[in-house]
Amino acid sequence: MLIIAIDEYGHFNYDEGISFVGGYIYTGEDYIDERERLFKFLKETCEGFNLKFPMDMHYDRYGRNKRQVQYFEKNIERPLKEYLIQNGKYHLTGMVKSRKERKDYINISNLVDDTKANNLYEHMVSSILRNMLFNNIDTMDKDRISIEIPTRVSVVEGSNVKKLDEFMTLGYEGKLMEGSNKYIFYSTDQKTFKTALSSMFMNSHRKYNTKFESINIKSINYRDESVDMAYLYLADIICNSFKHRINMNRQDY
């Protein structure tokens, strides 16, 4: 079995800052048992730090738990590294946005142009999925697969008419945020990745007998603990770990 879990960091095509997608693959055959072990590890580790689980693993809406989250991010890496090594079935993966634009996707259609709406993020996640499922010799022949990806939300300033038009034209669901001049767009969901994966399999020259055990695409709930969130929690933690290791001032990747 293969579990692929991916989270993201950055604004992608909104600015020149670093953006990347990152996460892990898990190659064990014990999806349910490992999810319970992982949940137990994260809960016990968080509470061992005298933090609230799962709330203090992630900033709340107003950043009121900033000190707690920073403590968690600083101290989780050592016990997490020990957990991953002891398990032996986790492998990290990631892709960093280049500051050089892809020429093959520009001036073709706004449906695929990396500079439009949420296209770049979708292409980067799809590239990791394609590499894991079709191009990586260690993972390409797995016949049972689970996908774990948090939904992505894009926030656009009301004054950014061009970017608003890109999202609305491509049919992204959105709304005006209460008490502000910002719009929030729900950029990805289960249908986004089901469609991308279906296209990959239909266009592949090889024949596969692959069963998707689950396509778990949902917002991570940090208010209430849930074992169903364990793999998504870990994707977020690993993505944050990548963030602390990337040189944000590097000119290109």
N, C-alpha and C positions, 0 to 999 in steps of 0.2 A: 504493500500500500504506500501511497505517497500523499503527504499533506503539504500543500503550498500555502504559506501565509505571508502576506505582503502589506506593508503600510507605507506612508509617504511623509515627506517633509518639504516645505517650501511653497512658493507661489507659482512655480513652473513658468509659464510664459508671461507673467505679469511684470517681472522685473529681472534685473541681471544677477540677483542673488542665487546662491546655491539651492538647487532642488534635486531631490532624489527619491527613488522608491527602494525599499529595502525590507528584508524579512528573513525567512528561513524555509527550508524544506525538512520534513520529518519522514523517515523511511521505515518506521516501525509498523507492525501489523496490529497494534493495540490502540486504536483511535480512542475508544471510550476510556480504557484504563489509564492511558497516558494523560488524557485530558483531566481526569480526576487527580492524578499525581501532580500534574503541573499546577492545577488550581490550589491544591493543598500546600505546595511549596511556596507559591506566591503569597497566599494568605498568611502562612506562618512566618515567612520572612518579613512581610510588611508589618505584622503585629509585633514581631521581634524588634523592629525599629521604633516601636511605640507610635506607629502611624495608623490611621484609619484605612481599612481595606474595603473596597478598592479605591475609595475617593482620593487618597493622597498619592496615588500613582500617576495622577494626571491633573493638570490645572483645571479648576472649576471655571465657570463662565466669566467671573470677575477677577480671577487670579488671587483669590483670598487665601488660598493654601500654597502660595508660592514657596514659602520656606520649607514646608513639608515635602513638596514635590522635588525641590532641589536636593534635599537630603536623600530622598529615595533614589533619585537618578545617580547621585554620587556614590551611594553605598550598595546598590543592587548588583553591580557588575561582578564582584568577587564571588558571592554565593551563586549567582546565575551561571557564571563560568564553570564552577564546580558541578553544578547540576547538569549542564549540557555535556560536559566531558564524561561524567559518570554514566549518563544515559547512552552516549555514543552514537545516537541516531539522528542528531540535528546537524544541519549544514546551513551556513549563512549565505545569503545572496543579496545582490543589490545592483542598482544602475543609477549613475549620476548624470544629470542633464548636462550636455555639452553647451558651452556658450556659442558654439558655431551651429547655425541652423541647418537642418536637413534640407537639402535642395530638392530631393525627389518628392517631397510632400507639399512644396510651396507652389502656388499658382496652378494647382490642378483643380481643386474644389475646396470650398470651405468645410466640406464634410470631413476632410482628412488633413487639411492644412494645420501643421503643428502650432502655428501662431494664433489659431482661432479657439475661443472658448476653452473647453477642457481637453482638447484633442491630444496635446502633448502627454499629459498624465496617462490617458487611456492607452496611447501607443507604447509608453514605457512599461506599464504593467503587462500589457499584452505581449511585449517582447520577452519579458522574463518568463511568462507562462509558456510561450512558444519554445523558448530555449530549454526549459525544464521538461516539457512533454515530447519534444520532437528532435532536439539537437544534443542533449546531454546523454552520453552513453550510459551513465550510471542511473538515470531516472526515466529514460524515454520508453522503456518497455513495461512500466508498471501498469497493471490492468485495473487497479482500484485507486481512485483519486478523490481527495477532498480539497476544496478551495476555501480559504479563510481570508477575507479581505474586508477591512472596515469601509463603510460608505464614505465617499468624499463629499465635502460641502465646500462650495466656492462662495466667497463674499466679495461683492463688487460694489464700489462706491456709486451712488446715484449720479454723480457728476461724470462718470466714465461712460458716456453714451455709446461709444464704439464697442466697448466690451459687453455692455448690457445687450446691445443689438446682436452680438455674436451668439450669446447664450439663448436669447429669445428666438432668434432665427432658426437655430438648430433644435428647438423644442425642449430645452431643459426646463424642468419644473422649478419655479422660484417664487419668492414673495418678498415684500418689503419688510425689513426687520422693524419690530416695534420700537418706537422712540428714536429712530435714527434715519439717515438718508442712505442706508445701505441695503442692498438686495442680497438675499441668500439663495443660492441655487443648489439643488440636490443633484450632484454631477454624475454619480454612479449608483447602480443598484444591481440586484441579481440578474436582471435582464441584460444589462450592459455586458457582463462577462459571459453569460450563457450564449449570447449572440456571437461574441468574439471567439469563444471556444468552439462553437458549432462550425463557424467558418474555417477555423484552423483544421479541424478534422475532415471537413468536406473537401478542402483543397489539398490535403496531404496525398502524396503518391503511395504511401504505405497504407496497408489495411490494419485497423486496430479493433480489438475487442475490449474496449475500455468502459468501465462503469464508474460514473461519478457518484460516490457515496453521499456527498453533500456539496452544495455551493452556498456557503454561509457568508452572505454579504449583508452586513448590518452595522448600524452605528454602535460603537462601544459604549455600554452603559457603565459609567463609573459611580453612579449613585447607589445602585443595589448590586450586591455580589451575586454572581451567577456562574456556575461551573461551565455553562454553555459559552461563556466569554473567554475561557482560559487561553485558547490559541490566539484570539484577537488581542488579549492583554499582552501576550508575549511578543506579538508582531510589533506592537507599539513600543514596548520596552527596547527591543533590539533596534528599531528605527532610531530611537532617541540615543542609543549607544553609538550608532553610526554618526549621528549629528555631532557628538562630542569629539569625534576622531577626524572629521573632515576639515581641511583648511578652508575656512570660509572666504579667505582673501586670495586664494589661488586663481590665476587668470583663466585657466581652462582645465577640463578633465577629458 
